Amino acid sequence: MSLEENILQVRQNIALAAREAGRDPGEITLCAATKIQSDAVIRAAIAAGITVCGENRVQEMTAHLDADAYAGAELHFIGHLQTNKVRHVVGRVELIESVDSPRLLEAIERQAAGLDIVQDILLEVNVAGEERKSGVEPKELESLAQLASELPHVRLRGLMTVPPVGGGHQFFQKMRQFFVDIKRKMPHNENDIDCLSMGMSGDYMEAVREGATQVRVGSALFGARPPRHPPI
Ligand SMILES: *Cc1c(COP(=O)(O)O)cnc(C)c1O
């Protein structure tokens, strides 16, 4: 199938899942995970209606930015972010989805303050407590959210997760609960917290049924990646 057909298919599936859950399909954002794609493919995706691109490697993203490949779309950073690379990301993307430590949060705050901007962020949650997986542990989520809400150049917009393969359902439900809890516990930021980013090619319909407001889809749009490029 062509890229255009894939985009149409994924959008139809999102709408179907939303309706099954009694939700308005319009409240769900499709973020195209564009890792390893060329400038040309990214431009084609945007021409075909993609409005949000997600990148997870700083170097690739920088090259695409230099080529102006994302023109016409929002850009999100969705991969693991090292503190020493923060300067390449802050102010260049609409949303950093993968903030998972006080140290990273403070580095983003400093960089954003230097640029005199407010950087939108999500907190990435290691929802299943997997070893060697990025994301804040659920028990530390509240204090990280508290810290984020106190930093003047950071705006907490919500939560993101990459659950274990095949484990979708229960972890999506957990995330939904964390999302509701965080909103309730941050009364001053409640209106800013509107994004629950979860669901990838294999489970985005499930994620939508469980309350995702954003899904990040790569291979279902662009085709399978070679094995040396795992999903995370
Ligand atoms: C690659 C990637 C995705 C999309 O993965 P697919 O299985 O190809 O849809 C989503 N989120 C993150 C963080 C990724 O790195």
The ligand as a Tripos MOL2 file, in Angstrom:
@<TRIPOS>MOLECULE
LIG
   15    15     1     0     0
SMALL
NO_CHARGES

@<TRIPOS>ATOM
      1 C1          9.6260    4.1270   16.6750 C.3       1 LIG1
      2 C2          8.7740    4.6450   17.7580 C.ar      1 LIG1
      3 C3          7.3880    4.5670   17.7060 C.ar      1 LIG1
      4 C4          6.6430    3.9280   16.5500 C.3       1 LIG1
      5 O1          6.9130    2.5590   16.4960 O.3       1 LIG1
      6 P1          6.1530    1.6170   15.4500 P.3       1 LIG1
      7 O2          6.0610    0.3110   16.1320 O.co2     1 LIG1
      8 O3          6.9880    1.5830   14.2280 O.co2     1 LIG1
      9 O4          4.8280    2.2330   15.1810 O.co2     1 LIG1
     10 C5          6.6560    5.1030   18.7450 C.ar      1 LIG1
     11 N1          7.2510    5.6570   19.8190 N.ar      1 LIG1
     12 C6          8.5810    5.7400   19.9340 C.ar      1 LIG1
     13 C7          9.1620    6.3520   21.1370 C.3       1 LIG1
     14 C8          9.3900    5.2330   18.9090 C.ar      1 LIG1
     15 O5         10.7110    5.3190   19.0270 O.3       1 LIG1
@<TRIPOS>BOND
     1     1     2 1
     2     2     3 ar
     3     2    14 ar
     4     3     4 1
     5     3    10 ar
     6     4     5 1
     7     5     6 1
     8     6     7 2
     9     6     8 1
    10     6     9 1
    11    10    11 ar
    12    11    12 ar
    13    12    13 1
    14    12    14 ar
    15    14    15 1
@<TRIPOS>SUBSTRUCTURE
     1 LIG1         1 GROUP 0 **** ****
